[in-house]
Amino acid sequence: MHKLLLHGDQDAAYAASNLQRGGKATAASDHAWATTRALAADAARVGWTRSSFLQALLDGPYEAGRYARALQHRRGYDRAASWLQRAWDGAQQYVRSTDPITTRQDFHAALAAFRDRVERTPWKGIAGKTDLRNLIARMEICAKAGRWDHTVSARDLAERMGCSRTTAHNSNQRLLHARLLRQLDNGSPTEGARWMLISRPSTPPSHRRSTPEGPKAGGAMSGPGVRQTDTSADINSRLAGQLMGLDAFAHRGLGGSGLAVLAALAERDGQTLNELRGSASISRPTAYRQLGKLQSLGLIRHEGELYSLSPTALKGIGTRSPDCDDPTQGWPETAERLGTAGVGERRRRQHEAQRIHWRREQVRIAERPPCQVSVFRVGDPAAGDLSTGTRDGSPVREACRRLVSA
């Protein structure tokens, strides 16, 4: 927050990119509003008063107050002070409604609430299931670190998620755009990048957020209605975190949708097809396909309209049933049947080879002697006549050859 106050939002962490009502001017005002609200919330937490907050942004030389000072120059002090006062009042209300995190126990309580919201959020499609894996992997890292900010490399994250490095990178970009993740730095040659999970999942985009003053006639709320979020999703994210790195849940195997079906049944066993569609956030064709595949492996039983897990399904061991004559005997055998055995091991070997090559390159660059450059003046006989050269055997090429040899 100190950096945000002094230098502004250099990383565009609070940029909303909302161009609903007129392009760049609206986007700039939304960005300034989000930045000011963040500063107001932090100022309220550390004990500032409203007058000191207004004085810092209007009278101080800070970059974060540029928009407020421009508003004061255009429309007067009262309008700028009213704009800052609305930001301060909203931030105070937000601070009062949230519990501060002061101990490790407070963090784990906040992480448990965040995990519950993630589990009850519908993650639809292949991209949604990949983002769910990303968040689950990061929640496990944060639980061990004891804080929201964490360090993880792209290859390590991909191995935890059970996907390629490119897939993990694309998922990171979607989570950054959704304001569920923030990148703190780009890392170093020896350490991965630092990230931070945003503990409050963002709501779907709505027209109510397009202006800081809220809904007005013919303005922010005059567009199409806001789509309501499905709340029937409910999975067991801890089980998903244990299984998602296995070869059986690779892209060509059970995949993210099969993982979601197992996680949904692990959370509440005995569901109908329609209930599974909602709890696992999958479509009807995907539900039929995955349920049939899991039944053929003996991992799921079908009795009447209800689907339930086999007694040892979470260990990958199936049970003989009318739909399965040859149940699988573990997750490695399941991967063999699905044709995805060895995917994770090949990925780990590839990543290890890339890490070794990277370390060797760093050592080679560090041991390379500094380049010595010779500077010639115009008219120097060693440089030749640079104005009368041709392509073959020219003084220009001879001078360049002498530079390289030196």
N, C-alpha and C positions, 0 to 999 in steps of 0.2 A: 504493500500500500504506500510505503514511502517512495518507492520508485515510481508508482503510478501518479502520485501527487507531484513529484518533481518533473518527470519527463513525459507524462501522459501515457496513453495506452499504445506503446510502441509495437507490441506484438498482436494488436487487434483482438485481444482476448474478450473484449466486451462488445465487439462489433456485431450488430444484429442482422445486417444486410437486408433490411426490410425496405423495398422500393415500391410499396403499394401506392403511395400517394404523391408521386412526383419526383422520383429519382434521387440525385445526390444530396439535395438539401435535406430531404426527409431522413435518409440514411445517416447523414452527419449529425442531425439532431437526436436521433435514436441512440447513436453511439455515445454522444456527450451525456445523454440522460442516464444510460446504463453505467457509464464511468462515474458520474456524480453520485448516483445512488450507492455504488460500491464504496466510494470514499466516505459518504455520509454514514453508512453502516459501521465502518471501521472507526470513524471518529466518535460515534455514539458509544461504541463498546469501550473505548479507552477514556471516556469521560469528558469529551469536549462539550461545550455549550453551542447553542444555535448561533449566537452572535459571533463566537470565535470561528465557527465553520464558514459563515458568510464572509467574515473579514479575511480569512485565509484565501478564499477563492476569488473574491472581488478586488481586494487590495494587494494581495501578494503577487510575486512574480512567477507563480507556479504554472506549469504547462496545463495541468488539469483544469484550471480556471479560465482557460482561453475562451471557451464558448460562453461562459457566464459574463465575462468582461465584454465580449463582442455584443452580447444581448443588452448589456447596460449601455454600451455606446450607441446602439441603434434605437432602443426603446425606453431608455431611462433606468434609473436605479431601482425604482419600485417594481418594475416588471422583472428585472433580474433577481431581486431579493425574493419576490414571490415564487419564481421558478426554483430557486435554491431551497426555499422554505418547504415547498411540496416534496422535494427530494429528501429533506431532513425529516419531515413528519413520516413519510413512508418508510424510511430506514429505521426510525425509532420504533415504529410499530412492528417491523420485521424482527428487530433485535429482541423486543419483549416477547415475541411469540416463539423464539427458538432458545434452546438451552445451550449455554456455552460449553465448549469442550476444554476442560482443564486437567483431566487425568486420563490415564490409559483406559480406565473403566468407562469413562464418558465416550471415548472414541469407539470402543467396541459396541456400546449401546447404539451409537449413531450408525456404525457399520451394519449392525443387525437390522436397523430400520431401513437402511439403504438396500440391503439384500432382500428384504421383504418386498420393497417396491419394485425391484428388478424382477423378482419372481412372479409378480402379479401384473407385469407389463407385457402386452402382446408383442412378440418379436416375430413378425411374419416374413415369410420368404427365406431364401438362402442367405441373403445379406443380413436379415434380421437375426437368424440363428447364429451367424458368424459373429455379429456384434454381441450377442448374448454370451458366447464363449469368451470373447475378449473381456467383457466386464467380469465374468466369473473368475478368469485367470488373474485379473488385477485385484479383485477383492481378496483372493487368497494371498497375494503378495502384500497387500496393505494390512491384512490381519497379522502377518508375521512381523511386519515393520512397525505396527502400532501407530500409524499415521496415514493421512490421505496421500501425501506425496511419496513416491516410490521410484526406484530406478530399475529399468528393465530394457534389455536390448531387443531389437526386432526379431532376431533369430530365437532367442530364449522365449519370447512371447509366442512365436509361431509354434515352437515345440510344445508349449503348454496347451495351446489351443488345438493342436493337431491339424494344422493347415500349413500352407506355404507362406514364405515371408512376404510375398506380394499380396496375398489375401489378408494377412495381418495388417500390412500397411494401409490397404484400402479401408479396412475396418476402423483403423485409427482415425483416418480422415473423416469418416462418417460420424464417429463419436465426437470428434472435435467440432464438427459442424452442428451437431445436436446439443452442444454445451454440456455433455456428460464427462468430458475429458479435457484437460488443459496440459499443454507441453511447456515445461518450465525451462528446459535448455535442450541442446542437441547432443549432449554427451561429450565424450572425449575419446581419444584413440584406445583407451584402456577400460572405459566404463560406458554403459548404455545411457540413453537419454533419461532425463528426469521428467516424470509426469505427475499429475494430480487428478484424482477422481473428484468430480463435483458431487457433493453429497446430496444435493437436491435435484432429482431428475427434472429436466425441462418439460414443460407441457407442450402439446402440439401447437404450431404457429396459429395465432389468432389475431384478428384485427384490433383487439383491445390493446395490444401492446404497440401499435404503430405510432401513437402520440403519448407524451407523458401526461396529458390532461384527461385521458380516458375517453369513453364514448361521448360523442356529441352528434347532434342532428346533422345528417348529410356528411359526416366525417368518418371517424375511424370505424364505427360499427355499421356503416351503411353498405358494406360489401356482403358477400355470401356468408351463410351461417357457419359456425364452427362445428366440425365433425366431432361427435362424441367418441371418447376412447372406450374400447372394449375392456371390461374389468373382470372377465371370466377366466383369464389366464392364471394358472397356478401350477408351478413346478417345484421340484426339489433341486435347488442350485448346487448344494453340496455333493449330491450324487452325480450331477452333470459334471462337476469339476473333477471327480475321480475317474469318470469314464471317457471324457472327451478327447484325451490324448491317446487312446488306444487305437490300434489299426482298424478295428471293427467299425469305428465311427468316422472313418475317412470319407472323402467326398464320394467315391464310387461305392462305398459300403452302405452302412445304415445312415451315415450323414447326420446333419444337424436335426432333421425332422425325426429320425428314429431315436436319437438321443432325447429329444423333447418328449416323445411318447413315453419312453421309459421313465423319465424324470417326473412326468405328470402322473403316471400310475404309481410311482414310488411315493409321491405326496399324498395321493388318495386312490387307493386301489378299488377296482370295480367301477368302471365308468362305461357309459354308452358311447356310441360313435359320435353323436352330437356333442356330448360332454367332453370327449377327448379333443374334438376339433377346437373347442374354446380353450380348454386348459393348456393344450400344447401349441395353440396358435398355428394350426395347419389347415389346409383346405381339405375338402372331402376326398378328392382323388388321391392326395398325398396320404391321408389317413388310411384309405383302403389299401394302398400300396404298401405302406409301412407295417400295418397290422398283419397283412398277409405274409410279409417277409418274416416278421417276428414269430408268427404262428408256425411257419414252416421250420423254424429253428427250435421250436419248443419252448420259447421264452415267454409266450403269452397264451393264456387259455381263453376260450370263447364259450361262455355258458349263457344261453338265451340271448339277451341284448347286451350283456355286460362283458367287458374285457378286463381281465385281471392278470397279474404277474404270476409266473410259476414260482414255486417255493425258493428255488435257487437261481432265479433269473438274473439277479443283480451280480452274481458271480460268473455269468455267462454260461451256466449249465442249464440246459433245457430239460423238459419233462415229456415223456411219451404221452401223446394224446391222439384222438382221431385225425387231427390235422397234421401230425408229425410222427412218422415212424422211426426216424433216425435223429433224435435230438442232439444238439451240439454239446460238447463237453468242456467248454471254456471259451474265453474271448479269443485266444490264439486260433483255435479251430474255427470259430465264427469268421475271423478274418480270412482264413484259408478258403472257406466256402464262398465268401463274397469276393474273393480275388484281390483283397487289399493287404494281404500279409506282407510285412517287411517295409511298408511305406514309411512308417515312423523311423525305423532304423536307417533307411537310406537317406531320409531327410537329416537325421542327426549326423551321419557321416559327411554329408555334403556341407552342413554348417560348420562342422569341426575342421574340414579342409579349408573352408573359407576363412575361419578364424586363424589357422596356422599361416595361411598365405598373407593375411593382413598383418600379423605380428612380424613376419619376415620382412614385409615391405616397410614397416615402421623402423625396424632395425637398419635396413639398407639405407633408408632416407637419412636416418640419424648419423650413420657412419660416412655418408657421402661428403667429400670435401667441398668447401664453398666454391662456387664458380668465380673465376677470375676474368674480368672483362677489361679489355684494353680499349682506351678511348683515343681516336685519331682526330687530329684537327684538319680542317680543309686546307689542302695544299701540302700536307705531309707526304714525302716520297713513299713512306711505307704503306700509305692508304691508297696511292694511285690517284688518277684523275677520275672521280666518280661521275663526272658529267659526260664523259665520252666513251662509256663502256658499251659493249654488246653482250649478247647472251653467252657465246662460246669464247673462252679465253679472255674475257674482259677484265679490266682492272677491278670492277665491282666484285666479280667472283673471286679473284685472287685476294682481294682485301678480306672478304668473308672467310676464305680458307685460312688466312693467317690469324684471323680472330678466333676461329675454332681451335686451331692448333695451339694457340696461346692459352 
